[in-house]
Amino acid sequence: MALFYSADVKVAAAKTGKTEAALLDQGTNNLLHAVKQKMLKKQGRVDYGKLRKDGYSDRFLAKLEEA
């Protein structure tokens, strides 16, 4: 039995990775979604007024609404 060496090597296409910013954005969205779901399960609603009063930024609250 003879073994033959072939120069034709098939390489799997490289998976295009996400940028660090894209990964952080996705992770943030996942975390916000989980926080929102936990609030909804515990309280039945998200009290944006209380969160605002507790010092959360309008930007955070807007992102939380989107989640």
TIKOLMI-295031 format. One line per field, with one value per residue: residue in one letter; x, y, z of N, C-alpha, C in turn. Coordinates in nm, 2 decimals. Each point is the difference from the previous one (the first is absolute). Layout:
N
type <- a ...
nxx <- X ...
nyy <- Y ...
nzz <- Z ...
caxx <- X ...
cayy <- Y ...
cazz <- Z ...
cxx <- X ...
cyy <- Y ...
czz <- Z ...
# end
This chain:
67
type <- m a l f y s a d v k v a a a k t g k t e a a l l d q g t n n l l h a v k q k m l k k q g r v d y g k l r k d g y s d r f l a k l e e a
nxx <- 0.08 -0.02 0.07 -0.09 0.09 -0.10 0.03 -0.10 0.01 -0.10 -0.02 -0.05 -0.11 0.08 -0.04 -0.09 0.09 -0.07 -0.02 0.10 -0.02 0.00 0.10 0.05 -0.04 0.04 0.11 0.01 -0.04 0.08 0.09 -0.02 0.00 0.10 0.06 -0.04 0.03 0.11 0.01 -0.03 0.08 0.09 -0.01 0.01 0.09 0.04 0.04 -0.02 -0.11 -0.01 0.02 -0.07 -0.09 0.02 0.00 -0.08 0.09 -0.04 0.13 0.04 -0.09 0.05 0.12 -0.04 -0.06 0.11 0.05
nyy <- -0.12 0.09 0.09 0.08 0.09 0.08 0.09 -0.07 0.10 -0.06 0.13 -0.02 0.05 0.10 -0.02 0.08 0.04 0.01 0.13 0.06 0.11 -0.08 -0.06 0.11 0.05 -0.11 0.00 0.13 -0.02 -0.10 0.08 0.11 -0.09 -0.06 0.12 0.04 -0.12 0.02 0.13 -0.04 -0.09 0.08 0.11 -0.07 0.09 0.09 0.04 0.06 0.05 -0.12 -0.06 0.09 -0.02 -0.13 0.09 -0.09 0.00 0.11 0.00 -0.03 0.09 0.08 -0.04 0.02 0.11 0.02 -0.03
nzz <- 0.00 -0.10 0.07 -0.05 -0.02 0.03 -0.09 -0.05 0.09 0.04 0.01 0.11 -0.05 0.02 0.12 -0.06 0.08 0.10 -0.02 0.08 -0.08 -0.11 0.05 0.03 -0.12 -0.06 0.07 -0.02 -0.12 0.00 0.06 -0.08 -0.09 0.05 0.02 -0.12 -0.04 0.07 -0.05 -0.12 0.02 0.06 -0.08 -0.11 0.03 -0.08 0.12 -0.12 0.06 0.06 -0.12 -0.06 0.09 -0.03 -0.11 -0.06 -0.09 -0.06 -0.03 0.12 0.04 -0.10 0.03 0.13 -0.05 -0.08 0.12
caxx <- -0.08 0.08 -0.06 0.04 -0.01 -0.07 0.02 -0.13 -0.05 -0.13 -0.01 -0.14 0.00 0.01 -0.13 0.02 -0.03 -0.07 0.09 -0.02 -0.12 -0.13 -0.02 -0.04 -0.14 -0.09 0.00 -0.08 -0.14 -0.04 0.00 -0.12 -0.12 -0.01 -0.04 -0.14 -0.08 0.00 -0.09 -0.14 -0.04 -0.01 -0.10 -0.11 0.02 0.13 -0.03 0.10 0.01 0.08 0.14 0.05 0.02 0.12 0.12 0.03 0.00 -0.11 0.05 -0.02 -0.14 -0.04 0.06 -0.08 -0.13 0.03 0.04
cayy <- 0.12 0.12 0.13 0.10 0.13 0.09 0.14 0.06 -0.01 0.08 0.07 0.05 0.15 0.07 0.06 0.15 0.03 0.13 0.09 0.00 0.08 -0.08 -0.10 0.07 0.04 -0.12 -0.04 0.10 -0.02 -0.13 0.03 0.08 -0.08 -0.08 0.09 0.04 -0.12 -0.03 0.10 -0.03 -0.12 0.03 0.11 0.01 0.11 0.07 0.13 0.09 0.12 -0.03 -0.02 0.14 0.06 -0.07 0.05 -0.06 0.10 -0.01 -0.09 -0.13 -0.04 -0.01 -0.13 -0.10 -0.01 -0.06 -0.15
cazz <- 0.00 -0.01 0.04 -0.09 0.05 -0.09 0.03 0.01 0.13 0.01 0.12 0.03 -0.01 0.13 0.05 0.03 0.14 0.04 0.06 0.14 0.03 -0.03 0.11 0.12 -0.02 0.01 0.14 0.07 -0.03 0.06 0.15 0.02 -0.02 0.12 0.11 -0.02 0.02 0.14 0.06 -0.04 0.07 0.14 0.03 -0.10 -0.09 0.02 0.05 -0.05 0.09 0.12 -0.04 -0.02 0.14 0.06 -0.06 -0.13 -0.11 -0.11 -0.10 0.05 0.00 -0.14 -0.04 0.07 -0.06 -0.12 0.02
cxx <- 0.09 -0.08 0.04 -0.02 -0.06 0.02 -0.14 -0.07 -0.13 0.00 -0.14 0.01 0.00 -0.13 0.03 -0.04 -0.06 0.11 -0.03 -0.12 -0.13 -0.02 -0.04 -0.14 -0.10 -0.01 -0.08 -0.14 -0.06 -0.02 -0.13 -0.13 -0.02 -0.05 -0.15 -0.09 -0.01 -0.10 -0.14 -0.05 -0.02 -0.11 -0.12 0.02 0.14 -0.04 0.11 0.02 0.08 0.15 0.06 0.03 0.12 0.13 0.04 -0.02 -0.11 0.05 -0.02 -0.15 -0.05 0.04 -0.08 -0.14 0.01 0.02 -0.13
cyy <- 0.12 0.12 0.11 0.14 0.09 0.14 0.07 -0.02 0.09 0.06 0.06 0.16 0.06 0.06 0.15 0.03 0.14 0.09 0.00 0.09 -0.07 -0.10 0.07 0.05 -0.12 -0.04 0.09 -0.02 -0.13 0.02 0.08 -0.08 -0.09 0.08 0.03 -0.12 -0.03 0.10 -0.03 -0.13 0.03 0.10 0.00 0.12 0.06 0.15 0.10 0.12 -0.03 -0.02 0.14 0.07 -0.06 0.04 -0.06 0.11 -0.03 -0.09 -0.15 -0.04 -0.02 -0.14 -0.11 -0.02 -0.08 -0.16 -0.08
czz <- 0.00 0.04 -0.09 0.06 -0.10 0.05 0.01 0.13 0.01 0.14 0.02 -0.01 0.14 0.03 0.03 0.14 0.02 0.06 0.15 0.04 -0.02 0.11 0.13 -0.02 0.02 0.15 0.08 -0.03 0.07 0.15 0.03 -0.02 0.12 0.12 -0.01 0.02 0.15 0.08 -0.03 0.08 0.15 0.03 -0.09 -0.10 0.03 0.04 -0.04 0.08 0.12 -0.04 -0.03 0.13 0.07 -0.06 -0.13 -0.11 -0.10 -0.11 0.04 0.00 -0.14 -0.05 0.06 -0.06 -0.13 0.01 0.01
# end
